[in-house]
Amino acid sequence: MTKQLLLLITAAAAMQLSAGAGIASDAAKPDAIRSVSSIDRESVLALFISALLEKSPETRCAKLLEVIEKDLPNAEAPLHAFRTSFPKLQKPSTLLKKFNALWEKHPSDPLLTLHGIALNSACGVPPRELLPRMRVVMTPQKLTNLSFWNSAATFSLLRHAAGALLDSSQYEKLPELFKEWQKMPLPHSTAAAIVLAEACYTGAARAWAAGKDKIGTSLDECFTEILSSVKKSEQAISDRRVAENILYLYLKFRPVMPGEALRFIREYDGRTKSLESNLWKLTAAVECGSIEDFNKALALVSELNPRFDAAELRFKLLVNAGKFSEAKKALKRLPQKKHFDLLILLYVKQKAWKELYSLITQALQAGTPPDYKIGHLLVSMAEKNGDTAMFRMGEKMLMPYIKNPAIANAVGYVSAVLDLDLPRARKLLTYALKKEPGNMAYLDSMAWIAFKQKRYDEAEKFINAALEEITPSDGIAVAMEHAGDIAAARGKSPLRFYRLSLKYAPFDTELDKESVIKKMKAFK
């Protein structure tokens, strides 16, 4: 009963606040959106409360849609409630269709757009199909003037819009979108820049791979301009969410802007001197391997929370800092049950494959059950060492999980690298791509299988599809290298792809740069 009463009070407060905002801005509303009278609002509130008390998600969502349609200008709370209940539906298509019908009546409504994009995306609608409904992003002045619009709304809407532009290969529109949002006040301009930075970098990589050099150059320049704008706005940012995302941006692009993450978090902590900023500093220090920053942040965190245990974080810090002998000493102070997983982390970072294989063998002999994690490690090591026996051992462990597309991809790709059972590898990748047709890694794997089978035309088709899905992450440089090898096999120059492979090498821990350089020299 207490829970229901609290729900009623919350619902009433939400609708009253929303209604107040609506009354204040009724004059600015389009004629197509009707403001209801105070009497009607009482009935709408009653319907909203009734909807929230419904146990059936279907009935609840149907009633919430009715509330939204009756009073769209004040529908922020009902829309959030609808979006929260939507994932619980057994058959969401019917209610999504009704929601979209309402959206079509009011295509420029920002709230319907924000929630509609999220709902459709959750149901698997490709971003490019939603792009025509995102015209609202090109009118940021109207959005940021709305009483309910905040930096989180800017993040969400632009993330989907940027994804749609990438998905439809309209990379050239990203700089225009950035320029429009740069005219907006803080924190919206910075929020938009953070979202569009990754989109521009991704679009540039895809444009370069497709031979669209002019667009690639434009997007590279836009990416640099975005980083400059974010850096200029840092001191003025008070929005915690935006600050957290600035740190995420600098950590994400640490390979091409080393030092920025630590510089930012030091300055941010200098302004806020909070427990939260020092927890962020711990995270950044571990990722960047900065022992000095870690110790300073830990001192303050421990002072405020004496029970805070940083032993495992310190181990990971030492590993990332390349202090491997010190990491082994730190490991002794950790519980024995954690040693296996942490030693794996250490040996992978060291590329100590013999030690890792010995560790796994001893664990299996001691009774550790063979699972997909150990199997995946063995398969990965087999690729690096060219060891067929190791691959077969890992493959056997992965068989119970082979219907997982990521596992099917791993087994199929390493099979191709080792020239083992290529027809079966092809079947595994066909299955993985059926499950996730736009996955860059799977497309790249299929391209490599076709290359090994000397089906070069098909290999080129798959590698081109992979490059259209490329993102700045592990695998990008290897995919570029594969594109070069396939081009060479078809009698074309591979040099552009090899150069791109080296350009994006900082993002790819798997790339053998020396091998790429040798192939470039050999081709010349």
Secondary structure, DSSP 8 states (H G I E B T S, - for coil): -HHHHHHHHHHHHHHHHHHHHHHHTGGGS-TTS----HHHHHHHHHHHHHHHT-SSHHHHHHHHHHHHHHTGGG-HHHHHHHHHHGGG-SSHHHHHHHHHHHHHHSTT-HHHHHHHHHHHHHTT--HHHHGGGGGGGG-HHHHHTSTT--HHHHHHHHHHHHHHHHHTT-GGGHHHHHHHHHTS-TTHHHHHHHHHHHHHHHHHHHHHHTT-HHHHHHHHHHHHHHHHHHHHHGGG---HHHHHHHHHHHHHTTTTSTTHHHHHHHHHHHHH--HHHHHHHHHHHHHHT-HHHHHHHHHHHHHH-TT---HHHHHHHHHHTT-HHHHHHHHTTS-GGGHHHHHHHHHHHHT-HHHHHHHHHHHHHTT----HHHHHHHHHHHHHHT-HHHHHHHHHHHGGGTTSHHHHHHHHHHHHHTT--HHHHHHHHHHHHHH-TT-HHHHHHHHHHHHHTT-HHHHHHHHHHHHTT--SSTTHHHHHHHHHHHHHHTTS--HHHHHHHHHTGGG-TT--HHHHHHHHHHH-
